[in-house]
C-alpha cells in the first residue's frame, strides 16, 4: 500500500522551521492546540488515560514551563484575544458536557512551573443546532480561532460521517468584558476531519486556513481558502505529515503541532514530529505539494479511503 511518505518533502525542506520540542512529561499526554501570546507560545495537551489534568506547555526565549489546567477534560484548540488579554480553550468533560473556557492570560504567564490554572469563565457551546443534522457525538467543540474580535469554534466530523452529519462553525462576538455574546452566526464547514482553523491577513487578502488530519497512517492536508458569500473557496490544498493538529497565526506566518509527538502514537504514525513548527505562509500559498498533482485514484490515504479534499459535495 503506497502512502507517498515523501509527498510532503516541502514541509521539511522549505516550509517549516522547528521552534521548540514539546517535552511531554507523561506517556499519555497528547498535544492538541497551539497559539502565541506575543513571542510566547502555548501548547495544550490532554491526558489520554485521564490520570493527570490537562496541561499547557509555555515556551519563551527565557524559559519553558508546564502548568496544569483545573480539570481532566479533553482540551482542544486554544486561541488568544489581545484586547481582553484572554486565552480561550475548547474542551469536553468526562460527563460529555462541551464548553469553551476563558482564562486570564497574564495570570497564566506569571505562574510558576507545575502550578494549576483556574478557569475565569466557562461558556457552554453545543454545536448540535437546528439548522444542521449534527449528532450528539459530533457536537463537542474541537477547534477554535479568533479574528477581528470574533471567536470561531467548530466540531470534528470524520470523513465516514460527512454525508450524514454536517460540521459547523459558530461565530461569537467577543465583548469588551472578555465574555462571549449570547448571539452567534453559523457558517457551514465543508470539510471533514478539521483539527484547526486560523485566519490570516496577507498582502490585503484575508485567508482562512484549515488543518485536517486523517489518522496516524495517512497524510494530513491544509486547505487554504477565502470566505466568499459565507462559503469557503479553496485556493490551494497542500500535503502535510500525518496527525496534524491545530494551526495558528504567528508574526505574519503560521505555527502548528502534531499528535505524533505523543508517545502512544510514535511507533505507529507514518511520520513523527515532536515540536512546534513555524510555517512560512508565503511559501505555503505557492506550494506545489498538493493533492491535485497526484495520480487520480492513488492510495494517498490508507485503506484506499475516498477523501473529500476540497469540501463536502464539491462545495468550495
Secondary structure as UniProt FT lines:
FT   TURN            5..8
FT   HELIX           9..10
FT   HELIX           11..15
FT   STRAND          16..21
FT   TURN            27..28
FT   STRAND          29..37
FT   TURN            38..39
FT   STRAND          40..47
FT   TURN            48..49
FT   STRAND          55..59
FT   STRAND          64..69
FT   STRAND          74..81
FT   TURN            82..85
FT   STRAND          86..92
FT   TURN            94..95
FT   STRAND          98..104
FT   HELIX           105..109
FT   TURN            113..114
FT   STRAND          116..117
FT   STRAND          121..124
FT   TURN            130..131
FT   HELIX           136..138
FT   STRAND          141..147
FT   TURN            148..149
FT   STRAND          150..155
FT   HELIX           159..161
FT   TURN            162..164
FT   STRAND          168..174
FT   TURN            176..177
FT   STRAND          180..188
FT   STRAND          194..202
FT   TURN            203..204
FT   STRAND          205..212
FT   TURN            216..217
FT   STRAND          220..228
FT   TURN            229..230
FT   STRAND          231..240
FT   STRAND          244..250
FT   TURN            251..252
FT   STRAND          253..258
FT   HELIX           259..261
FT   HELIX           263..266
FT   TURN            267..268
FT   STRAND          275..279
FT   HELIX           281..286
FT   HELIX           291..293
FT   TURN            296..297
FT   HELIX           302..304
FT   TURN            309..310
FT   HELIX           312..314
//
